[in-house]
Amino acid sequence: MSGSGGAAAMAVSSAPPAQDEGMTWWYRWLCRLSGVLGAVSCAVSGLFNCITIRPLNIAAGVWMIMNAFVLLLCEAPFCCQFIEFANTVAEKVDRLRSWQKAVFYCGMAVIPIVISLTLTTLLGNAIAFATGVLYGLSALGKKGDAISYARIQQQKQQVDEEKLTDTLEGEL
């Protein structure tokens, strides 16, 4: 291993992960599990899609198999131990924000559907798209409770009433 490779590995591991943006442990595991299941469904559907004579179906099937590989590489790098850079890629993906993962996963899942709109591509990419949706929902944050929402509304109402009384006093 060269000296620059070791320095790069230290730089990757020293950066704080972006996953701790308020995601609970179980939601993080749910996202990872849906990513792995999405990879499996993409791979199986991609293989079925490649068994045809239509070139667009073959292109969509190859793209789906590539999606499966990328999903496994990002969400479950232990499945790709034979690839030297798997852990490095997984650490870099873990440092991405949730909305960036959502856009990436949803975009990857939509492309085969655009290439060839068939039932196989729709069903095969549904779980991969759902993974992107889960990451997108985590980017929105937690839902507020009713008490804090009522407090904010009361403060807004008081500010509006004060502005109204100031304008009425200014007119007199």
C-alpha positions as CSV (number, residue, x, y, z in Angstrom):
1,M,0.0,0.0,0.0
2,S,1.4,3.4,-0.9
3,G,1.8,6.3,1.5
4,S,-0.8,8.4,-0.4
5,G,-3.4,5.6,-0.2
6,G,-3.0,5.4,3.6
7,A,-3.4,9.2,3.9
8,A,-6.5,9.1,1.8
9,A,-8.0,6.3,4.0
10,M,-7.3,8.4,7.1
11,A,-9.0,11.5,5.5
12,V,-12.0,9.4,4.7
13,S,-12.3,8.0,8.2
14,S,-11.7,11.3,9.9
15,A,-14.7,13.1,8.3
16,P,-17.9,12.9,10.4
17,P,-20.7,10.9,8.8
18,A,-23.7,12.8,7.5
19,Q,-26.0,10.0,8.6
20,D,-26.3,11.4,12.1
21,E,-28.6,14.2,10.9
22,G,-31.4,13.0,13.2
23,M,-32.0,9.5,11.7
24,T,-32.7,6.9,14.4
25,W,-30.8,3.7,14.3
26,W,-33.8,1.6,13.2
27,Y,-34.6,4.0,10.3
28,R,-31.0,3.9,9.2
29,W,-31.2,0.0,9.1
30,L,-34.6,0.2,7.4
31,C,-33.0,2.3,4.6
32,R,-30.1,-0.1,4.3
33,L,-32.3,-3.1,4.2
34,S,-34.5,-1.6,1.6
35,G,-31.3,-0.8,-0.4
36,V,-30.2,-4.4,-0.3
37,L,-33.7,-5.7,-1.2
38,G,-33.8,-3.1,-4.0
39,A,-30.5,-4.4,-5.3
40,V,-31.7,-8.0,-5.3
41,S,-35.0,-7.0,-7.1
42,C,-33.0,-4.9,-9.6
43,A,-30.6,-7.8,-10.3
44,V,-33.3,-10.4,-10.8
45,S,-35.5,-8.2,-12.9
46,G,-32.5,-7.0,-14.9
47,L,-31.6,-10.6,-15.7
48,F,-35.2,-11.3,-16.9
49,N,-35.2,-8.1,-18.9
50,C,-32.0,-9.2,-20.7
51,I,-33.7,-12.4,-22.0
52,T,-35.3,-10.8,-25.0
53,I,-34.5,-9.6,-28.5
54,R,-35.6,-6.0,-28.1
55,P,-32.5,-3.8,-27.7
56,L,-34.1,-1.3,-25.3
57,N,-35.1,-4.1,-22.9
58,I,-31.6,-5.4,-23.0
59,A,-30.2,-1.8,-22.3
60,A,-32.7,-1.4,-19.4
61,G,-31.7,-4.8,-18.0
62,V,-28.0,-4.0,-18.1
63,W,-28.7,-0.7,-16.4
64,M,-30.8,-2.5,-13.7
65,I,-27.9,-4.9,-13.1
66,M,-25.6,-2.0,-12.8
67,N,-28.0,-0.3,-10.3
68,A,-28.0,-3.5,-8.3
69,F,-24.2,-3.5,-8.1
70,V,-24.1,0.2,-7.1
71,L,-26.8,-0.3,-4.4
72,L,-25.0,-3.2,-2.9
73,L,-21.7,-1.3,-3.1
74,C,-23.2,1.7,-1.3
75,E,-25.5,0.0,1.2
76,A,-23.9,-3.3,2.0
77,P,-20.1,-3.2,1.2
78,F,-19.5,-6.5,3.0
79,C,-21.3,-8.2,0.0
80,C,-18.5,-6.8,-2.3
81,Q,-15.4,-7.9,-0.3
82,F,-13.7,-8.9,-3.5
83,I,-13.6,-5.3,-4.7
84,E,-10.7,-3.3,-3.1
85,F,-12.4,0.1,-3.1
86,A,-15.8,-1.1,-1.7
87,N,-15.2,0.2,1.8
88,T,-13.9,3.5,0.5
89,V,-16.9,4.0,-1.7
90,A,-19.3,3.1,1.2
91,E,-17.6,5.5,3.5
92,K,-17.9,8.3,1.0
93,V,-21.6,7.5,0.4
94,D,-22.2,7.5,4.1
95,R,-20.9,11.1,4.3
96,L,-23.5,12.2,1.8
97,R,-26.6,14.0,3.0
98,S,-29.9,12.1,2.9
99,W,-31.4,14.3,0.2
100,Q,-28.3,13.6,-2.0
101,K,-28.8,9.9,-1.6
102,A,-32.5,10.2,-2.3
103,V,-31.8,12.0,-5.6
104,F,-29.1,9.5,-6.6
105,Y,-31.1,6.4,-5.8
106,C,-34.4,7.7,-7.3
107,G,-32.6,8.9,-10.4
108,M,-30.9,5.5,-10.8
109,A,-34.2,3.7,-10.5
110,V,-36.1,6.0,-13.0
111,I,-33.6,5.6,-15.9
112,P,-34.4,2.0,-16.8
113,I,-38.1,2.8,-16.7
114,V,-37.5,5.7,-19.1
115,I,-35.5,3.4,-21.4
116,S,-38.1,0.6,-21.5
117,L,-41.5,1.0,-19.8
118,T,-42.4,-2.6,-19.0
119,L,-43.9,-4.4,-16.0
120,T,-40.5,-6.0,-15.3
121,T,-38.7,-2.6,-15.1
122,L,-41.4,-1.1,-13.0
123,L,-41.5,-3.9,-10.4
124,G,-37.8,-4.4,-10.4
125,N,-37.0,-0.7,-9.7
126,A,-39.8,-0.1,-7.2
127,I,-37.9,-1.1,-4.1
128,A,-34.8,0.8,-5.3
129,F,-37.0,3.9,-5.8
130,A,-38.5,3.3,-2.4
131,T,-35.0,3.4,-0.9
132,G,-34.6,6.8,-2.4
133,V,-38.0,7.9,-1.0
134,L,-37.0,6.7,2.5
135,Y,-33.8,8.7,2.3
136,G,-35.8,11.7,1.1
137,L,-38.2,11.4,4.0
138,S,-35.4,11.4,6.4
139,A,-34.0,14.6,4.8
140,L,-37.3,16.3,5.7
141,G,-36.7,15.7,9.4
142,K,-38.9,14.7,12.3
143,K,-42.5,15.7,12.5
144,G,-43.2,18.4,15.2
145,D,-45.5,17.7,18.1
146,A,-48.8,19.5,18.4
147,I,-47.8,21.6,21.4
148,S,-44.8,23.2,19.7
149,Y,-46.9,23.8,16.6
150,A,-49.7,25.5,18.7
151,R,-47.1,27.6,20.4
152,I,-45.6,28.8,17.1
153,Q,-49.1,29.6,15.8
154,Q,-49.9,31.6,18.9
155,Q,-46.7,33.6,18.6
156,K,-47.6,34.3,14.9
157,Q,-51.1,35.4,15.9
158,Q,-49.7,37.8,18.6
159,V,-47.3,39.3,16.1
160,D,-50.1,39.8,13.6
161,E,-52.4,41.4,16.3
162,E,-49.5,43.8,17.3
163,K,-49.0,44.8,13.7
164,L,-52.7,45.4,13.3
165,T,-53.0,47.5,16.4
166,D,-49.9,49.5,15.3
167,T,-51.4,50.3,11.9
168,L,-54.8,51.2,13.5
169,E,-53.1,53.5,16.0
170,G,-51.1,55.1,13.2
171,E,-54.2,55.9,11.2
172,L,-55.8,57.7,14.2
